[in-house]
Amino acid sequence: MQVTETLSEGLKRELKVVVPASDLEARLVKKIDEIKGQIQINGFRPGKVPASHVRKLHGKALMSEIVQDLIGETTRTSLEERSEKSAMQPQYKLTEDQEEADKIMDGKADLEFDIIYEVLPTIEVADVSGVEIERPVVEVEESEVEERLNMIADGSRPYEKKDGAAEDKDRVLMSYLGKIDGEPFEGGADENAQLVLGSGQFIPGFEEQLIGSKEGDEKTIKVTFPADYGAEALAGKDAEFDIVVKEVQAAGELVLDDEFASKLGLESMDKLREVIKDQITSQYGSLTRQRVKRQLLDKMDELHKFDVPPTLLEQEFNNIWQQVTAEMNESGKTFEDEDTTEEKAQEEYKTIAERRVRLGLVLSEIGEKNEIQVTDEEVQRGIMARAQQFPGQERQVFEYYTQNAEALASIRAPIFEEKVVDYLLELTKIEDKTVTKEELEKLASEDDE
């Protein structure tokens, strides 16, 4: 067997492999000898089928297996000998001439094929011990705990039917149908809506127009969707809602005591406040983690500059671009609406894709060198967390991930990344800085951009 490098350009490599017909023949003879005792053919006793007969019946199929094995075997050994790692699954080029292919299958011609691949770059991991990171920390105030407690209480507050007109804090039961330019729009109808007046749940201006309404009233409410409304197709649009008031209810008294806490499964109000504070702390902790991680990755990006495999870059860009164009099609927006052009947007997203690929390679290198592993238990927890997002379909979700290697990798990869980030943060200099919740939320929103 002869392996010759025919291309070495940047990270691109091509190897030409030639396997003599005599080697193919020897492998075929050996394979026939191994299996002839297992083949049963009418007219022959078990184990007595002549090799020539086996070859006549199964020769080409066996040679096809030999060729596939040779390709995989040669790829592995060649990369090991060259101390190279392929960035993705190598591609192969074999003869397209059918006559030549038949000769190879008959063991009468040399097997020639090209191995085409891109190597992972050599990465010199930078020393991060001098990296300084500022960790924004929010101290949870008791007033915020009480505010969250009152929100929970309002959700449990009893309501009783009243005969009079609706006032602030009353609850209105109604049906409504929303229209834009006289046409109903998706998601703009409900037959059994409940709305506490003054809660701010609906579009600005909607609740105020229900003040004074009574059971049986029919009215039309005119509002304008906010410019930053979540559904972009509705943002900034004028709308009318045809309303039928079914019932008006007054808020009842709610006592915040240990009995109230027990209804929520907790032994006391002190414990309820403790749980609420832990929830708020956890939410801020997630934003803090996001900010710290972004700073770390920015530093890692600054410290590591190298060319990335073109195919990995193309694949990452295609994934990003597919998501971008899908979102734009859904919203009905154009690149001009975003004050850019398609060409400029592509350049920006290619830069983002290159950063992601480079950081992914750096984190992978650090994880490998420091033997950072993702345990089966961690993967199982990740699958269960994902399954909980689909109530009633947990079993199907679990089976999907456990039976799909690519899907399982999508669970393992982010866990691995977080563990590598934790490892790196242990080596950096982190200084806590107390900020307000508004400041933390602003920092987190900037990181999302």
N, C-alpha and C positions, 0 to 999 in steps of 0.2 A: 504494500500500500504506500502511495506517495501523496504527501500533503504539501502544497505549495501556496504561499501567500501571493495573491494577485492584486490586492488593493489594501493600502494602509493610508487613509486620508482622514486626518482628524480622528474622530471616534469610529469611523466606518472601516469595516474589514471585510475582505472576501478571501476565501480559501478554495483552491481547486484540489479535489481529491480524485485520485485514480486508483481503483482496485482491480488488479489483474484478473482476467477471466479464470486463470488457474486457481486463484484464491476463492473465487465464487464457486467454482466446481468442487473444490475441496470441502467447502462449507456445506454444499448441497449433499454431497456424498455422506458426510457425517450426519446431517440432519435426517436423511432417509434411513440410515442405519439405526438411528435412535428411535424412530417411530414405526419401522416396518413390523416390529413385533406386536404393536398395538392395533394394527389395521386388520380388519376382517373383510375379506372379499370372497364372494361365492366361488367355489371351486378350489379354494386353497385352505389348508389347515391353518389354525391360528399360529402366527409366528413364522409361517413358511411362505409368505408372499415374496416373490423375487423383487430385489431392489429395482430392476429394470421396469417391472410392472408398476411399482409404487411411483417411480419417476414419470412414467407415461401418464398416470392418472393425476398425480398431485405435484409434479415437478415445478410448474410455473407458479402455483400458489405458494409452495415452499420457498421458491427463489424470491418471490415478492416479500415474504416475511424476512428473509435473509437481508435483502436490500434495505428494508426499513430498519432492521436492527443495526446494520452497518452504518447507516446515516446517523442514528442516535449515538451509537458507540463512538464513531469518529468525531462527532461534534464534542462530546464530553472530554475525550482524551486530548483532542487538539487544544481546547481552551485551557485544560489543566496544564498541559505542557507549556503553553504560552503565558500562563499565569494571568489569564484574562477572564472577565465575567461579562456575559452578554446582558445588555440592558433589557432585551425582550427576547421572546422565542425566535431563534434564527430562522431565516427563510432559505429554501433550497431550490436550486435550479438543476433539473435533469434534462436529458435529451428529449426533444419533442418529436424526433423522427421515429415513427412506429416500427419501421424495419429494424432500426438500431436497437430499439427497446426490446423487440422480440428476441434478437440475438443475445442480449444481456440476460433475459429470462431463461434462455436455453443454455446459458453458461458458455456462450461462444464469442463473447465480446467483453472487453474491459468495461467496468462500471465507472463512469465519470460523472461527477456532480460538483456544484459550487455551494459553499456555505456562505451565506450573506448575513452579516450581523453588525450590531453596534456595541462597542465595549463601554462598560461603566468607567467613568474617568477615575483617575487616582486622586483621592481626596486627602489632603493634609488637614486634619482637624485642628482648628485654632484653639489656643488656650483662652478659656473664658473666665479664668479666675479674677481678671481685672475688670470684667464687665459690671457696670453699676446699673441697678434697676430700682425704680421708685415704685413702691407698692401703695396704691391709694386705699385707704381704710376708712370705712364709715362706722361711726359709733351709733348704735341703735338707741334712739331716745325713747323714753317711756311714753311720750306723747304719741309717737308713731305706733307703739304697741296698742295704746288705747284707741287710736284711730282705726287700726285694723280690727280690733275687738268690736268696735261699734259697727263696722261693716258686716262682720259675721253676725252680730246681733240683729242687724236690720234684715238680714237674710232669713232669720228665724222668727221675726216678729209676727205675731198673729194679727189678722185683719178681720173686721166685721162689716157686713153690708150696712150702708147708710142711705137714707132717702134724699139727702140734700145734694147741693152742687159740690163738685170736686174741688178740693183745696190742696194747697201745698202739703206734701207728705202723705196724701191719700193715694190709694192704689186704684187704678182704672183698669177694668177688664174690657177688652174691645176687639173688634176685627178691623182690619184696614187693608186697603189696596192702593199701592203707590203707582203713580204714572209720571212719565216724562214726555212732554209734547203730546199728551193725551193717550200714550201707549203704556200699558203695564210693563214693568221691567223685572228681570229675574231677581228673586229674593226680596221683592217689595210687597209681599202679601202675607197675612197671618189671620187665621180665623179666631184664635184664642190667645191673644197677646195680653200680657200683664205689664203694667208700667207704674212705678211709684213716681209720682210727680215731684220734681226737684232732684231726682237721682242722677240726672245727666246721662242716662243710658241711651237716649235717642238723639237724633240730629238736633243741633242747636235751634231753638225756636219751636220745636215740635211740642214739647211738654207744656210750655207756657200757654199754648193755644187750647189746651184741654182744661185749664182752670175755669171753673164755672159750669162745666158740662154736667149733664145728668143722665141717668139711665134712660136708654131709648133714643138719646140724641143722635142725629146724623149730621155730620158736618164735613167740610173740606178744609184740610190744613195745608198751607203753602209754606214750603221751606226751600233752602238752598243747601245742597251738600257742600261740606267744607272742601277747599281746594286740595287739601292733603288727605282726603278720604281714602280709606284702604282699598276700595274697589275703584280702580282708576277710570273705569267706564262711566262712573257716576260722579266723580270728583268735579266740583264746581257747577254741577247741573241744577237747574230749578226743577222742583218736583211738587206734585200735589198728591195728598193722601186722602182718600175717601174713608171716613171713620164712622163706625157704628158703636156707640157706647153701650156695653151690655150690663155693666154693673159698676158702682162706685163703692169703694170700701175704705173705712177709716182705720188707721193704725191703732192697735191695742197696746196696752202696757206690757213692757218686757222688763223683768227684774234680772239684773246681772248678779247672780249669786252662785253658790256651789251647786244648787239644783240645776241651774242652766248649764253649768260646765258638765255635769253628769250626763245630761242629754246628748252631749257631744262626745261622750266616752271618756271623760277625764274626771278625776276625783275632786278637784277644787278649782276655783277661779285663779288661784296662784299658779297651779299647774297649767291651766289654759293660757295664761299670760306668758308663762315660760315657753310653751310650745310655739306660740305666736312669735315671740322674740327669736327663737331658734330658726323659724321659717324665714323671717326677715333677714337675719344674719346670713343664712344660707344663700338667699337671693343676692345679697350684696357680695357675698364671697364668690359667687359665680362671675359677677361683673369684674371683681378685683382680679380673679384668676385670668379672665379674658384679657385684661389690660396688661398684666404682668407677662403673660405668654406672648402677646403681640410685641412688647418691648424686646423680649428675649429673641424672638424670631427676626426682628428687625436687625438686631446686633449680629445674629448668626449670618444673615444675608450680607451684611457689610463685611464680615470677616472672611467669607468664602466666595471666591470668584473663580469660576472654571466653566468651560463649555459643557453643556448638557447634551445627552444623546438626542439627535434630531427627531427620532421616531417617538420617544417619550414626550418631547415638547409638543409635537404635532398632536399626539393623542390627548394630552392635557388641554391644549388650546381648543380642540374640537369639542371636548366635553363642556368647556366653559361657554364657547360660542353657541353651541346647541341650546344651552339653558338661556343665554341672553336673548337669542332670536325667538325662542318659544315665549318668553315673558313679554317681549315687545309685540309679538303677534296677538297674544292674549289681551294686552292692554290697548292695542290699536295705535300705539305710538310709533314714530319714525325716528331715525337718527337725527333728523333736523330738529325734532321736538326736544332732543337732548343737547342741542347746540353743538353737534359734531357731525362727522360723516362716517359712513361704514368703514372706509379705509383707516381713518384715525382711530375709530373704536377697535378695529382689529389689532392695530399696533399696540394699543393700550392693554388689550387682553392677552396679547402674546407676551408682553412684559410680565403680566401677572402669572401667566402659565409658566414662564421660565423661572420665576421666583419660586413657585410651588414645587416644580420638579427639582430645582437645586436644593431647596431646603429639605425635601423628602429624601434625597440622596445623602445629604449631610447627617440628618437624624438617623437614617438607616445605618450609616457607617459608624456613628457613635454607639448606637444600640448594639451592633454586632461586636465591636471591639470591646465593649464593656459587658458583654454577655447578658444584656437586658432581655428578659423573656416574658412572654404573655402566657399565663397559666391557663389550663383548660377550665379551671373554676372561674377565672376572670371572663373568659369567652362565654361561658354558660350564663353568667350574670348579665353580660351584654345582650345575649339573645333574649333572655327573659325580660329585660327592660324594654327591648324593642317589641316583644310580643304583647306587653301590657298596653302598648299604644293602640292595639286592635282588639278591644274587648269582644269576647265571643269567638275570636279566630286564633286564640293563642296556640292551639295545637298545629294549625296549618302554618303559622309563622315559624314555629319551632322546627317543623319538618323541612320547611323551605331552606332555612339557614343550615341545618345539619346535613342536608343532602346536596347542597350547592356550594362547591369549593370557593367560587368567586364571591358569593354572598357572604360566606363565612369570613373570607378575607376582609370584607368591608366592615365586619365587626371587630376583627383583630387589629386592623391597621390603626384606628384612632386610639385604641387602648395602648398599643405600643408607643404611639407618638406621645401620649400624655406621660407615660413612664419615662421616656427619654427626656422630656421637658422637665420632669421632676428631678431627674438626675442632674441635669445642667443647672437648674436653679440652686441646687445644693452647693454648687461651685462658684456661683456669682455672689456679688455683694448687693444685698437687698436692704433698702431703707424704707421704713413705713412712713407714710404721710397721711395725716388725717384730713379727709375732705368731706364735703357735704354730699348727700345722696344725689343732688342735682349735678354736682361736678362729676361724680362717678358715672352717672348715666350719660353725661355729655361725652366723657372720655370713651365710654363703651360704644356710643354711636359713631364716634370718629373712627374707631377701630373697625367698625363694620363697613365703612365706606371703601 
